[in-house]
């Protein structure tokens, strides 16, 4: 299975310039390839694919010498990214979703490039990148398995590398434990065993700082150095909040996977739920999809199972007798008139989720 390791890079001034140069060449190439596809379809009704465009790179280098300063496989990956964008576009058209035609990348919106096979190697505290040099890397843990791809990422003035590796799954000892989990706004997760995982509300706690920094951006003149600096400060705050969410989701998901052999979640339509303006911010802050995603990939690696069930009536159904007990969102206790069962509303829902996963 594939596993990604992300590390911080500390390039020298010259290496930073070469990384930025590579990003800019990739961005311009992406836009050029996108324009060629667009023109080919509009004028000749023909669709170009990855091979049609990748086979032109040797000829392009004769006319654009700067491309020779970028590793050949990095350039090929640009064409692959665009091809994936078009494949996703056609898939959405076919399934009658909002198509979302691939967009041109403006300055500052192309922030990574990938070595898909070779051109890089890890030697102690240095990551050797072709055409860039030996870049200092902070290895806070040792990557395992065989390297498959290497992606250099620039975010908020910081440099990172994501190493995708082929690793052997670390199968945990078998566990007969099963758990159903109800995802909520007041608490992030409530288990069928009655355990509550708090909702840290990272976004809510940082709202004041966020408003201050957003006002700072709006007051600066567009295109000015001070506005760019204010935007960077705001981006750093958003990154900090995102990192807090990731860290908490990793901790909760790891605890669940270590303890249970089967973990059941509701298959929630989060995109539809955030249309409720009263709950949208709390739902986004809770980041339910992230918790489910992290739990799923950890479970797959550990030989455990995650099941997504239909969420319909999980809160209204009595987990003891199966009868529907209508209640408003404000009612936090489940009281069944049919069998007399009394339970916390969310625990009752989690028990229903588990039952559906087991049937």
Secondary structure by P-SEA (a helix, b strand, c coil): cbbbbbbbbbccaaaaaaaaaaaaaaaaaaaaaaaaaaaaaacccccccccccccaaaaaaaaccccccccaaaaaaaaaaaaaaaaaaaaaaaaccccccbbbbccccccccccccccccccccbbbbcccccccccccccccccccbbbbbbcccbbbbbbbbbccccccccccccbbbbbbcccccccccbbbbbcccccccaaaaaaaaaaaaaacccccaaaaaaaaaaaaaaaaaaaaaaaaaaaaaaaaaacccbbbbbbccccccccccccaaaaaaaaaaaaaaaaaaaaaaacbbbbbcccccccccccccbbbbbbcccccbbbbccccccccaaaaaaaaaaaaaac
